[in-house]
Amino acid sequence: MTSTSADTKKGWRTWLETATSIAAAAALHAAVWAAWLAAPTHREPEVTPPQILEVSLVAAQPEASPAPPQPQVQPPKPEPKPEEPAPKKPEKPKPKPKPKPKPKPKPAAKPDPTPAPEPEPPQAAAPSTATAPVQAKPAAPAAAPFVEASYKAPGLNNPPTRYPRVALERRWEGKVTLRVQVMPNGSAGEIKVEASSGHKILDHATVDQVKNWRFIPARRGDRAVVSWVIVPIEYKLKR
């Protein structure tokens, strides 16, 4: 009983597998057929038979070249006749020079017995009594006194120069000498480094601080004028 049921199950399984395979094959064929029907049909282009063209080659006829111009023959020019030289005029005979008569010697002059008068001595010019007045030149005006500019006046209250931080950290020392242009209003104009400290940081820091200082301008008489003043600044660390 047991073996019969096992054979029955095996038979049903085989039949199911066969039916499944047949159905899958049929579905695959149906899909291929549907795809083939759906594909667009491409018509081949019509081929026209080639046409034969007859071509004949004709040699080009050369163009007639124009006849070269004939040279014009000019009649020969008559040769000029040589000119006959003009006859020379006969030369006139030169007259013979006449002999000059010899001059007769003059008789010697007799000396005059009377003596010649002596020339009078020249008289001295009489001195003129009227003398022209002498004009005195005007005296040149005295130059106005000049007073130089100053930066040390106590009323200026210029702040002392500060040590740059970088120079202080690197322990730099030196002396900067500036040449400052003092304007008539007491402000600093152009500033030049007359002598460097050896460190550009110290030189630039000094110029930046001195340009804000106040000065007493130079005076020529009662008028303030532009002048230059020397400002030395020394940087020295405390020991």
KEKOL-997886 format. One record per residue (C-alpha): x, y, z; chain; residue number from 1. Coordinates in Angstrom, 1 decimal. Layout:
N
X:Y:Z:A:NUM
...
***
This chain:
239
0.0:0.0:0.0:A:1
2.8:2.3:0.8:A:2
4.7:1.7:-2.4:A:3
1.6:2.3:-4.5:A:4
1.0:5.8:-3.1:A:5
4.7:6.6:-3.6:A:6
4.5:5.6:-7.2:A:7
1.3:7.6:-7.7:A:8
2.9:10.8:-6.2:A:9
5.9:10.3:-8.4:A:10
3.8:10.0:-11.5:A:11
1.8:13.2:-10.7:A:12
5.0:15.0:-10.1:A:13
6.5:13.9:-13.5:A:14
3.2:15.0:-15.2:A:15
3.3:18.4:-13.6:A:16
6.9:19.0:-14.6:A:17
6.2:18.0:-18.2:A:18
3.1:20.2:-18.4:A:19
5.0:23.1:-16.9:A:20
7.8:22.7:-19.5:A:21
5.3:22.5:-22.3:A:22
3.5:25.7:-21.1:A:23
6.7:27.6:-20.8:A:24
7.8:26.6:-24.3:A:25
4.5:27.6:-25.7:A:26
4.6:31.0:-23.9:A:27
8.2:31.6:-25.2:A:28
7.1:30.8:-28.8:A:29
4.1:33.1:-28.5:A:30
6.3:35.9:-27.2:A:31
8.8:35.5:-30.1:A:32
5.9:35.4:-32.6:A:33
4.3:38.5:-31.1:A:34
7.7:40.4:-31.2:A:35
8.2:39.4:-34.8:A:36
4.8:40.6:-35.8:A:37
5.3:43.9:-34.0:A:38
8.6:44.6:-35.6:A:39
8.3:47.2:-38.5:A:40
9.0:45.9:-41.9:A:41
11.8:47.6:-43.7:A:42
11.4:47.9:-47.4:A:43
14.5:47.7:-49.5:A:44
15.1:50.8:-51.6:A:45
14.4:50.5:-55.2:A:46
17.6:50.1:-57.2:A:47
17.6:52.0:-60.5:A:48
19.7:50.6:-63.2:A:49
22.8:52.7:-64.0:A:50
22.6:54.9:-67.1:A:51
25.4:55.0:-69.5:A:52
26.5:58.5:-70.7:A:53
28.4:58.8:-73.9:A:54
31.3:61.3:-73.7:A:55
33.4:62.3:-76.6:A:56
36.6:64.3:-76.3:A:57
37.2:67.1:-78.7:A:58
40.6:68.6:-79.1:A:59
40.6:72.4:-78.5:A:60
41.7:74.4:-81.5:A:61
44.6:76.7:-80.8:A:62
43.8:80.4:-80.9:A:63
45.4:82.2:-83.8:A:64
48.2:84.3:-82.4:A:65
48.3:87.9:-83.7:A:66
51.0:88.7:-86.3:A:67
54.0:90.4:-84.8:A:68
54.3:94.1:-85.6:A:69
56.6:94.9:-88.5:A:70
59.5:97.1:-87.6:A:71
59.3:100.6:-89.1:A:72
62.3:101.5:-91.1:A:73
63.3:105.2:-90.7:A:74
65.2:106.9:-93.5:A:75
68.8:107.6:-92.6:A:76
69.4:111.1:-91.5:A:77
71.8:113.2:-93.6:A:78
75.2:113.7:-92.0:A:79
75.9:117.3:-91.1:A:80
78.5:119.0:-93.2:A:81
81.7:120.1:-91.3:A:82
81.8:123.8:-90.8:A:83
84.6:125.6:-92.5:A:84
86.7:127.7:-90.1:A:85
86.3:131.4:-90.4:A:86
89.2:133.3:-92.0:A:87
91.5:134.9:-89.5:A:88
91.7:138.7:-89.5:A:89
95.1:140.1:-90.2:A:90
96.9:141.4:-87.1:A:91
97.6:145.1:-87.0:A:92
101.3:146.0:-86.7:A:93
102.2:147.1:-83.2:A:94
103.5:150.7:-83.1:A:95
107.1:151.1:-82.0:A:96
107.6:152.8:-78.6:A:97
108.8:156.4:-78.7:A:98
111.9:157.2:-76.7:A:99
111.2:159.3:-73.7:A:100
113.1:162.6:-73.3:A:101
115.5:162.6:-70.4:A:102
114.6:165.1:-67.6:A:103
116.8:168.1:-67.2:A:104
118.5:168.5:-63.8:A:105
117.0:171.3:-61.6:A:106
119.2:173.9:-60.2:A:107
120.0:173.6:-56.5:A:108
118.0:175.9:-54.2:A:109
119.9:178.6:-52.5:A:110
119.8:178.7:-48.7:A:111
117.6:181.6:-47.1:A:112
119.8:183.7:-44.9:A:113
116.8:184.7:-42.6:A:114
116.4:182.2:-39.6:A:115
113.1:180.4:-39.2:A:116
110.8:181.5:-36.3:A:117
110.8:179.3:-33.2:A:118
107.4:177.6:-32.4:A:119
105.7:179.0:-29.3:A:120
105.3:176.6:-26.3:A:121
101.7:175.4:-25.8:A:122
99.8:177.2:-23.1:A:123
98.4:175.2:-20.2:A:124
94.6:175.1:-19.9:A:125
93.3:177.3:-17.2:A:126
91.7:175.4:-14.3:A:127
87.9:175.8:-14.2:A:128
86.6:177.4:-11.1:A:129
83.2:175.6:-11.2:A:130
83.4:171.9:-10.1:A:131
80.5:169.4:-10.8:A:132
78.8:168.1:-7.6:A:133
79.6:164.4:-6.8:A:134
76.5:162.3:-6.3:A:135
76.7:159.9:-3.4:A:136
75.4:156.3:-3.9:A:137
72.5:155.3:-1.6:A:138
73.5:152.9:1.1:A:139
72.3:149.3:0.8:A:140
69.6:148.3:3.3:A:141
70.9:146.2:6.1:A:142
70.0:142.5:5.9:A:143
67.3:141.4:8.4:A:144
68.6:139.2:11.2:A:145
67.9:135.5:10.7:A:146
66.8:133.2:13.6:A:147
67.0:129.5:13.1:A:148
64.2:127.1:13.8:A:149
64.1:125.1:17.0:A:150
62.5:121.9:18.4:A:151
63.8:122.2:22.0:A:152
61.6:125.1:23.2:A:153
59.8:124.2:26.5:A:154
56.5:125.4:25.3:A:155
56.3:122.9:22.4:A:156
55.6:119.8:24.7:A:157
56.7:117.3:22.1:A:158
56.3:113.7:23.4:A:159
59.5:111.6:23.7:A:160
60.0:109.0:21.0:A:161
58.8:105.5:22.0:A:162
61.0:102.4:21.6:A:163
59.5:100.1:18.9:A:164
58.3:96.8:20.3:A:165
60.2:94.6:17.8:A:166
63.5:96.6:18.4:A:167
63.0:96.3:22.2:A:168
62.5:92.5:22.0:A:169
65.6:92.1:19.8:A:170
67.6:94.5:22.1:A:171
68.5:96.9:19.2:A:172
70.2:100.2:19.9:A:173
71.3:103.1:17.7:A:174
71.2:106.8:16.9:A:175
68.9:108.2:14.2:A:176
69.7:111.7:12.8:A:177
66.8:113.3:10.9:A:178
66.8:116.4:8.7:A:179
63.4:118.0:9.2:A:180
61.9:120.8:7.0:A:181
60.1:123.3:9.3:A:182
57.2:125.1:7.7:A:183
56.3:128.8:8.6:A:184
53.3:127.5:10.7:A:185
55.6:125.3:12.8:A:186
54.6:121.9:11.4:A:187
57.0:119.4:9.9:A:188
57.3:119.2:6.1:A:189
59.7:116.8:4.4:A:190
61.8:114.5:6.7:A:191
65.0:112.9:5.5:A:192
67.2:110.3:7.3:A:193
70.5:112.1:7.6:A:194
72.2:109.2:9.4:A:195
70.7:105.7:9.9:A:196
70.8:103.8:13.2:A:197
71.5:100.6:11.3:A:198
68.0:99.2:11.7:A:199
65.2:100.3:9.4:A:200
62.6:99.6:12.1:A:201
64.1:102.3:14.3:A:202
64.5:104.7:11.4:A:203
60.9:104.4:10.2:A:204
59.5:104.6:13.8:A:205
61.4:107.8:14.4:A:206
60.2:109.4:11.2:A:207
56.6:108.5:12.0:A:208
56.8:110.1:15.5:A:209
58.7:113.2:14.6:A:210
56.3:114.1:11.7:A:211
53.7:115.0:14.4:A:212
56.0:117.3:16.4:A:213
55.6:121.1:16.6:A:214
58.5:123.4:15.9:A:215
59.3:127.1:16.3:A:216
59.8:128.3:12.7:A:217
62.8:130.3:11.6:A:218
62.4:134.0:11.2:A:219
64.0:136.6:9.0:A:220
63.3:139.8:10.7:A:221
59.5:139.8:11.6:A:222
58.6:137.2:8.9:A:223
58.5:133.4:9.4:A:224
60.3:131.4:6.7:A:225
60.9:127.8:5.7:A:226
64.1:126.3:7.0:A:227
65.7:122.9:8.0:A:228
66.7:121.7:11.4:A:229
68.7:118.6:12.5:A:230
67.0:116.3:15.0:A:231
69.1:113.5:16.6:A:232
67.2:110.7:18.4:A:233
69.1:108.0:20.3:A:234
67.8:104.6:21.3:A:235
69.6:103.0:24.3:A:236
68.4:100.2:26.6:A:237
68.7:100.5:30.4:A:238
71.4:98.3:31.9:A:239
***
